[in-house]
Amino acid sequence: MAGKEPEIDRTAGPPELRERIIASSLDLPEIWQDIPPWSEVDDIDDEFEWIDLRGVWQRWGDETFARVGTAYQYMNWLRNVRFCSRCAAPLSPRTEDKGLDCSGCGKVFYAPLQPAVIVAVEREGKLLLAHNSRMPHKRYSILAGFVEPGESLEQTIEREIKEEAGIEVEDVRYFGSQSWPFPCSLMLGFTARWKSGSLHPDGVELSDAGWFAPNEFPEIPPSISISRRLIDDFVRRRYHGE
């Protein structure tokens, strides 16, 4: 939200940590650095408006989206983690980093991060795109899934694609990563090639899947996401041999 300073709930989190987080993550003008990133505001004047995280990217681009996304992840964490999960004592901010100390048993807490893989699978000049039940009705994207305990990233890729689409892949290569604050993911992007099997969407995560040439693409994600970057990379290599 842009505009005058809202009424702040000073009990919402440790004040020392509030100031440190807003200064380091947003790096906005000083007047904004006094506003806790997790302020709860019930009413705003008509001249202001609420903007969601995707809206921030659309208006101000990647850099601001990354800063606001960082602040949101700390906001969400501090709103939900105020007491120790081991002994239930209150948590207090650490001076040496952005962690929280338990005042009872001394356990240290840090903001959670959920790693997930996202993979562009190719076969004979076509890209695997699927419709996930959580997506808008006509949108398709590449496959993704969370890393489970004990797995390597490569094992996660093999399991997720086999479970959701029924195929096996090979030639897995790292592409890049993106912080994804919905609410606290780190997306790790890869490319891969089809190895064997026929497509069989699981009917749970995926309702439909297919191989698409660039001129056959259905609606795909906007350019904010690493999924779109992987799709665009496939198109460039398909048409320009990059």
C-alpha positions in Angstrom: 0.0 0.0 0.0 1.3 3.5 -0.8 0.4 6.6 1.1 0.5 8.0 4.6 1.8 6.0 7.5 -0.9 3.6 8.8 -1.8 3.0 12.4 0.8 0.4 13.6 0.2 -2.5 16.0 3.3 -2.2 18.1 2.7 -5.6 19.7 2.9 -7.4 16.4 6.6 -8.3 16.6 9.9 -7.4 18.3 10.5 -3.6 17.5 14.3 -4.0 17.1 13.8 -6.7 14.5 11.1 -4.7 12.7 13.5 -1.8 12.2 16.3 -4.0 11.0 14.2 -6.0 8.6 12.5 -3.0 6.9 15.8 -1.2 6.5 17.7 -4.1 5.0 15.0 -5.7 2.9 13.2 -2.7 1.4 15.8 0.1 1.4 13.1 2.6 0.7 13.2 6.3 1.7 13.6 7.0 5.4 9.9 7.8 5.9 9.0 4.2 4.9 11.7 2.6 7.1 9.7 3.5 10.2 6.7 1.4 9.1 6.8 -2.3 10.2 6.4 -4.5 7.1 3.6 -6.5 8.8 1.4 -3.5 9.8 -2.3 -4.5 10.0 -4.5 -1.8 8.5 -8.3 -2.1 8.6 -9.3 1.0 6.7 -7.6 3.3 4.2 -8.7 6.5 2.5 -10.2 6.3 -0.9 -7.1 7.9 -2.5 -5.0 4.8 -1.6 -5.3 1.2 -2.8 -4.1 -2.3 -1.8 -1.6 -3.9 -4.1 -0.7 -7.6 -4.0 2.8 -8.9 -4.5 2.2 -9.7 -8.2 0.9 -6.1 -8.6 4.1 -4.7 -7.1 6.1 -6.4 -9.9 3.7 -5.2 -12.6 4.1 -1.6 -11.5 7.7 -1.4 -10.3 9.6 -4.3 -11.7 11.9 -7.1 -10.5 14.0 -5.1 -8.0 11.1 -3.7 -5.9 9.3 -7.0 -6.2 12.3 -8.8 -4.6 12.6 -6.3 -1.8 8.9 -6.4 -1.0 8.9 -10.1 -1.2 11.7 -10.3 1.3 9.8 -8.1 3.7 6.7 -10.1 3.2 8.4 -13.4 4.0 9.7 -12.0 7.3 6.3 -10.4 8.0 4.5 -13.7 7.5 7.1 -15.6 9.7 7.0 -13.1 12.6 3.2 -12.9 12.5 2.9 -16.7 12.9 6.0 -17.6 15.1 6.0 -15.7 18.4 6.5 -18.5 20.8 8.9 -21.5 21.0 7.6 -24.7 19.6 9.6 -26.7 22.1 8.7 -25.0 25.5 6.1 -22.2 24.5 8.2 -19.4 25.9 8.2 -16.0 24.1 10.8 -15.4 21.4 13.1 -12.4 21.2 15.3 -11.0 18.4 18.9 -11.9 18.1 21.4 -9.1 17.8 23.8 -10.9 15.5 21.4 -11.9 12.8 17.7 -12.1 11.8 16.9 -15.0 14.0 14.8 -15.3 17.1 16.0 -16.7 20.5 13.7 -18.6 22.9 13.7 -16.9 26.3 13.1 -20.2 27.9 15.2 -23.0 26.5 17.5 -21.0 24.2 16.4 -22.6 20.9 17.2 -20.4 17.9 14.6 -19.9 15.1 15.2 -18.6 11.6 12.7 -17.7 8.8 11.7 -20.9 6.9 12.5 -21.5 3.3 10.8 -24.1 1.2 13.0 -25.3 -1.8 11.1 -26.4 -4.9 12.2 -27.6 -8.3 10.6 -26.4 -11.6 11.5 -28.1 -14.8 11.2 -27.4 -18.5 11.0 -30.9 -20.2 11.6 -31.1 -23.9 10.9 -33.8 -26.5 11.6 -33.5 -30.2 11.3 -29.7 -30.4 8.2 -29.5 -28.1 7.8 -28.5 -24.5 5.8 -30.3 -21.8 3.1 -28.0 -20.5 0.4 -28.9 -18.0 -2.7 -27.4 -16.4 -2.5 -27.5 -12.6 -5.8 -27.5 -10.7 -4.7 -24.3 -8.8 -4.0 -22.3 -11.9 -6.4 -20.0 -13.8 -8.8 -22.0 -16.0 -6.9 -21.9 -19.3 -3.3 -21.4 -18.1 -0.6 -24.0 -18.6 2.9 -24.1 -17.3 5.9 -26.4 -16.8 6.1 -28.9 -13.9 7.2 -28.0 -10.4 7.2 -29.6 -6.9 8.6 -29.3 -3.4 11.8 -31.0 -2.3 11.1 -33.7 0.3 13.4 -34.6 3.3 16.3 -36.9 2.2 16.0 -36.0 -1.5 18.6 -34.5 -3.8 17.2 -32.0 -6.3 17.7 -34.5 -9.1 15.7 -37.1 -7.2 12.9 -34.6 -6.6 12.8 -33.9 -10.4 12.6 -37.6 -11.2 9.9 -38.3 -8.6 7.7 -35.3 -9.3 7.6 -35.8 -13.1 7.0 -39.5 -12.7 4.2 -39.0 -10.2 2.5 -36.2 -11.9 3.0 -36.9 -15.6 4.0 -40.6 -15.8 7.3 -40.1 -17.7 11.0 -40.4 -17.0 13.6 -37.7 -17.9 17.3 -37.4 -18.5 20.0 -34.8 -19.2 18.9 -32.6 -16.2 20.6 -29.3 -16.2 20.5 -26.3 -13.8 19.0 -23.1 -15.2 18.6 -20.6 -12.4 16.7 -19.7 -9.3 14.1 -17.3 -8.0 12.8 -16.3 -4.6 9.1 -16.8 -4.6 7.4 -15.3 -1.6 4.1 -17.3 -1.8 4.7 -17.6 1.1 8.4 -18.6 1.4 9.7 -20.7 -1.5 12.9 -20.8 -3.4 12.3 -22.0 -6.9 15.2 -23.9 -8.5 14.9 -24.1 -12.3 16.1 -26.9 -14.5 15.9 -28.1 -18.1 15.5 -31.8 -18.9 14.8 -34.1 -21.9 12.2 -36.8 -22.1 13.6 -40.3 -21.7 10.7 -42.7 -21.8 7.0 -43.2 -21.1 3.7 -41.8 -22.2 2.0 -38.8 -20.6 -0.5 -39.7 -18.0 -1.6 -36.7 -15.9 -2.2 -37.8 -12.3 -5.7 -36.2 -12.1 -4.8 -34.7 -8.7 -2.2 -32.1 -9.3 -2.5 -32.0 -13.1 -5.8 -32.1 -15.0 -4.2 -32.0 -18.4 -0.7 -32.2 -20.0 0.7 -32.2 -23.5 3.7 -31.5 -25.7 3.6 -28.1 -27.4 5.6 -26.4 -30.1 6.0 -22.6 -29.6 3.3 -21.9 -32.1 0.9 -24.2 -30.3 1.3 -22.8 -26.8 -1.8 -22.3 -24.7 -2.0 -19.4 -22.2 1.3 -19.4 -20.2 2.5 -17.7 -17.0 3.4 -14.0 -17.0 7.1 -12.9 -17.2 7.3 -12.4 -13.5 8.0 -16.0 -12.9 10.9 -18.3 -13.5 8.5 -20.7 -15.2 8.1 -18.1 -17.9 11.9 -17.5 -18.1 12.3 -21.3 -18.7 9.6 -21.3 -21.4 11.1 -18.2 -23.1 14.5 -19.9 -23.0 13.1 -22.9 -24.8 11.6 -20.7 -27.5 14.8 -18.8 -28.0 16.8 -22.1 -28.4 14.1 -23.6 -30.6 14.0 -20.7 -33.1 17.4 -19.1 -32.8 19.7 -22.1 -31.8 21.0 -20.3 -28.7 
